[in-house]
Every structure is written in C-alpha cells, then in structure tokens.
Amino acid sequence: MRISEGKRRGLEAVSNKDGVIAAAAMDQRGSLHKSIAQGRGVPTDQVKPEALTEFKVAVTKILTPHASAILLDPEYSLPAVKVVAKNAGVLLAYEKSGYDKTGPGRLPDLLPEWSVRRLVEAGANSIKLLMYYTPFDPPAVNEIKHAFIERIGAECAATDVPFFLEFIGYEEGKDENGPEYAAKKPEVVTKSMAEFSKDRYGVDVLKVEVPVNMKYVEGTKAFKGPRVWTRAQAKEAFQNAASVARRPFIYLSAGVSNEVFTETLELAAESGVNWCGVLCGRATWKDGVPVYAKGGVKALEDWLADQGVKNIQAVNDRLKTARPWYSFYGVESATALR
C-alpha cells in the first residue's frame, strides 16, 4: 500500500497524536430534524433550518476540544466549521441525507451543488460518503453502487484528499434491529469490508458497523435476548470481519447509547482486532436533543459541557487498544510515509 502526500496530510489532520481517529459525528440531517421536532412536540416543518445549525455549532464548539476531528455536512454545518477546535480536523459529508426511495436498492445520491473540490475549499480535510449496502442485493443493483464508489474514489484521488466510506447494511423487508437480520449481519459486514478494501474503489478509511448487535450477545450488559451469539461467538465475528480489511477501519456508533457503544468497544478490544478508532455521533450527544428542544441552546451547551464531555471521554478511554491508521502501511509513524 502507498499513500499520496495530500492524503497523508488529510489523515494526520483527523487523527490524534497516536495516529488513532477519535472523531465525533454531527452530519445528521433528517433524523436530527425529526428529533428536534419530536422534542418540541411539533411537526418537522415548524422546525427551521437555523435550529439544526444552532445545534451543530454548539456540539462542535464544546466537543471538538476532546476529539481528533468532527464530521459535518455542508447543508447546515458550515458555520460550525469556524468553531472547530485547533486540535481537530474536519470531515465533510458528500451524500444527500437518506436514500432513493423511488426504486429498489436504496441507491445513494450526491449533494448536487457540491464537489470534492468544493468540500475541500469549504474546510474539509477528508471526505465522507455514506451508502446503504448489502452484498446480497441483486448484481444489477450492486454494480450501480460499485461504479458510484469508483467515481467518488477517483474524484478524491484527483483532489488528493482522503476518502472515508461508510456503508450501512440492510435487508429489504427485514427489521435491521431484529434478531433475524442480526444473525446475518456478520456476513453482511465482513463481505462489505472485503469488497471496499479493493484498490479499484480508492477508499482510504472504511467506516464500518460492528458485526454484531449487542442486545443479542449473551453475556453482555446490553443483552436483551433472544441469544443470537455467545460472547465468544461475537468476538469471532469481530475477528472475521477485521481479518478481511485491507484498509484502515473505524467503528461507527449507529445510534446506540453511550453505555452500549462503550461496551461494544470493550468487546472489540477484547477481540484483539486491528481497528483504528471511531466516528461517534449520537452516542455522545443524542440525549442533548430533548434538552435543546425544551430549553434552547444555552441549556444544550450546559448539558454538553457536562454529560456530553463525559460521554466523549468515555469513548476516548476505550481507544487505548486502537491502532494508528498508518500501521496498515507497515510503518511506525505517519512521517515515514513522506
């Protein structure tokens, strides 16, 4: 594996002094809009876009001193780029929120008025794209998605900026939080990591789901049943997924609570996998949404300065076994790649 100078600088900008990516995520749009509306007890059309921006600025200002980077969106978050702490880098999302519901396959789309170059000009050190993906979709669907990622990879290569690919697994007609899908999730995650590790896609960091749903792992505090895996089987699922990665990979929190996510990271550490950090959003700040909805931005800032900081520090405390991203290049420091 080799890396260009621009990509190396971009990855250094979003990682901590140990080369671990300890990033916060604040690129939620549709889901945040709905959550604020729910907290206020009003329809979503009564929540103005300015409310999303105000929320994102508060989270960015207070949490980035404790993060290596923050993931933002260019639709509502550009004012937040200006308050990112000096120690932290910026990732910007390139995709539209959600997915195409007019046909099969949950196809992604890009923000039409943005390009990789424009995102970099807006302050991005790295580019993130989210795509819903399962290796079990019809080949005709996945060929569209494969070509789509190839295009983004080529655009990032041309601009010399790191490309973070986030893929979210699913199965049409199944509840992704239910036990039936959970039994299939390790295979979905593992095959997806293997696919997008290929050189043809130009992905620099894989942003991945953990391969198990913790509420079905017997022997964990998060366990609610029914049992899909024992603790030993869950660790094996972590190991199998990690073994196919040919790119640095980081875990996403997928909307679970801070307690569940920190326990998940403990299990990853116990499994001995070669992960490189996290991009963690709702597990740090989602409980602040009703605080903001009812009390406004000052109440949110007070909550973030207390519980929000505790949440992100709890995640950071679990990163001690994470490996530096440059270890995938067979070197002991990022400077060795110059």
N, C-alpha and C positions, 0 to 999 in steps of 0.2 A: 504494500500500500504506500502511496505517496500523497502529499498534500501540497497545494499551492500556498504561496505566501499570504495572499488575501484571505484564504480560508483559515489558515493557521491563526492569523491575527483575529479573525472573527470568533473563532472558538476560544482563544485566550480571553477575549473580551467578555464572554458569557460564562466563564468558569472561574472558580476561586483559586487561591494561591496554590492549592494542591492539585489543580487540574480537574477537579470534580465540578460538575454542573449542579449547582444548588439554586435552581431558578424558581421564581414564582410565576404564576399564570393569571392573567387578567384580561384575556381576549374574549371572554364570554359576551355574547350579544343578545340573541333571542332569549336564552334561558335566564340571563340576568334581568332583562326587561320584564319577563313574566314574574320573576321572583319579587321584584320591587313592587309590581302591581298587586301581587298577592298579599304582600306585607301591608300595603295601604288599603287593601280591600276595594280596589277599583279596577275597571277594565284596563288592558295594556295601552289602549290609545289615549288614556288620560295620564300616562307617564311620559313626560317629554324626554327627548334625546339628551338634553342637558343633565338630566338626573343620572344617566349612565356615565357620562363624562365626569361628573362630580364624584361619583362613587369610585371610579377608576383612578382618578387623581389622588384621592385620599389613600387608597390601598397602595398605590405606587410610592407616594411620599413617605409613608410610615413603614412599609415592609421592605423596600429595596435596600435600606442600610443593613439588612440581615440576609440578603440574597446575593447570589453571584450575577443574576440577571432577572429581567421580567419580560414575559411575553404579553404583548399588547396587540390591539387591532387598529388599523388606520381609520376606521369609521368613526369611533367615538373616543379614541385614546390618544390622539396626537398631542393634546395639551399635557397629558401625563408624561410624555417623553421628556418634557422640560424639567420635571421634578425627580427624575430617576437619580438615585444616589450615585456619587462619583465612583464608588467601588463596583457598581453593577453595570452590565451590558444590557442591550435591548434586542429582543426578537420581535419581529412584526409578522402577523398572520397575513396570508395571501388569498385565502379562500373566502367565499361567501359563507355566512353562517348557515348551518343546516345542510341539506342536500336536495337534489332534484326529485320532487315527488310526482312528476308528471309521467314517469315511466319506471320500469324495473331497474334494480341495481344500485339505487342510492348514489347516483352519479354526482361527482363534485363539480363545482364551478368556481371561477376566479372573480375577484372584485374587478369589474370591467375597466375602471378608471385608474387601476394601479398596475405597475410592472415591478419586477425585481429591482430594476434601476431606481425607480421612483421610491420604493420602500427604503432602499439604502440612503437615498437623498433625504428621506424623512427621519433618518436616525437609526436604521436597523443595522446591527452588527451581524445578524443572522436572519434567515427567512424560515418561517414555519408554514407547512401546509398540512391540513387535516383531511383525511379521506376515509370513508367507510369502506371496509374491505373484508372479504372472506375468500379464501382460495376455493371454496365450494360453489361459488356463483358460476353460471354458465360461461364458457370460454369467451363468447362474444361480448359479454359484459366486462370481463376482466381484461380483455385485450384493449378496450377503450381506456380503462384505468391505467394499465401499464404504459400505454402511449402517452397518456396525460402526465404521468410522473416523469417519463423520459423528457418531455418538453420542459417541465419545471427544472429538472436537474441540469439540462443544457443551458437554460437561462441563468441559473445560479452560477454555473461554471463560467459562462461568458462574462458575468459581472464580478466573478471571483469573490463570492460570498458563501458562507456555509448554508447548507440545505438541511433542515430538520423535517423529517417526515413522520407525522403522527397517523397511525391507522387504527381505526376502531372496528372491532369485529361485530358481526351480527349474523342472524339467520332469519330470513323472511318468514313471518308467521309465528316466530318464537319470541318469548319474553327473554330479553338478554340478561335479565336479573333472576330468571328462574333456574331450577335445578337441571332441567333437560338441556338447555343451552350450556349451562355451566360444565356439564360433562364433556362437551365438545370444545370448550374454549381453549384448553391447552393446545390442541391440534391447530385450531384457527390461528392462535398467536404464533406458534412455532413455525408453521408454514409461511405465514406472512413475513416473519423476520428473515427467514431464509430467502424468500423471493426478493425483498427490497434491499438485501445485502449485496445483490449483484451489481457489478460495476456499471452496467448499462444505465442505471437509474440516476447515478450521480448523487446519491444520498450521503450526507456526511454523518448525521446522527439519527438513529431510529428512536422515536418517542413512542414507547410501547405500553400496552396494558400488561399488568401482571397476568400470568397464565391461569390463575385460579380466582374464584370468587370466595373471599374469606369466610363468608357466612355458611359455606358448605364444607369447610375444612374442620373436621373433628379435632378437638384438642387445642383450638384457638379461643381466645376471649370473644372473638367476633362470631363464633359458631352459633347458628340458629337452627340448623337442620333443614332438610334431611342431609345425612352424610353423603357427600359425593367423593371426598378424598379423606384419607387419614393424613396426619401431619407429614409422615414420611413420603406418602404419595405426592403431596403438594410440593415438597422440596424437590422431588424428582422432576415434577413438571417445570419448576423454575430452572433446574439444571438442563433439561432437554431443550427448552427454548433458548437459553443462553448459549448452548453449545453450537447452534447454527448461525449465530450472529457473526458477520464479517465486517461490521461497522460498530463504533461505539453506540451503546444504547442506554437510554434513561427511562425511568418509570413515570407514568402519569398517575394522578390520584383518582381520576374517573368519578369524581363527585362524592366519594365516601367521606365519612367523618375523619377528623384528625386522629382519633383513637384507633380507628380501623386502619388508616393508612400507615401510621407509625408501627403498628403491629405487623402489617404487611412487609414493611421494610426490614423489620427484625427477622422475619421468616426468610426474606431474600438473603440477608446477611448469613443466617444460619445455613442456607443452602450453598453458600460459597460461590455464588455466581459473579461474573466479571462485569457488573453494572457500573455505570459511570455517573450516576446521580439521578436527579428528579427534575420534573417540571410540574410543580404542585400548585393548583389553584384553589378550588373550593374547600379543600381540607384545611386551608388556613383562614379563609375569610368568609365562607358562606353563612356562618352564624351571625355575621355582622349585617346581613341584608335586612332582616326584620328590625334590627336596631336603627339602621338608616331610614327605613321606610316609616318608622314611627317617630324617630327623634331627630332626623336630619343629619347633616354632615358632621356637626360638632360631636354628636353622640357617637357616630361611627368612628371618628378619629380617636375618641377616648377609648372606645372598645378595642380598636386596632392596636393602640399603644399598649394596651394591657393584654387581652386574650389573643389578639392577632399575632403579636410578637411572641407570646408563649407558644402558640401553635407552630409558627415557622421555626422557632428554636427547637421544638420537639422533633420536627422533621430533620433539621440540620444535625441533631445529636445522633440520628440513625445513619448518617452518611460516612461514618468512620471506616466502614469496610468497602466503600465505593472506590473504584479505581480511576485514575486520571484518564481522560479521553485519549491522550496521546499514547497510552500503553498499547492501544490497538495497532500503533505504527511501529512497535518494537523498540521504542526509545524511552529514556527515563526523564525527559523534560521536553517541553514544547520548543525550547530554544534549539534543541538538537535537530529540529526539522527545518531550521532556516537554511 
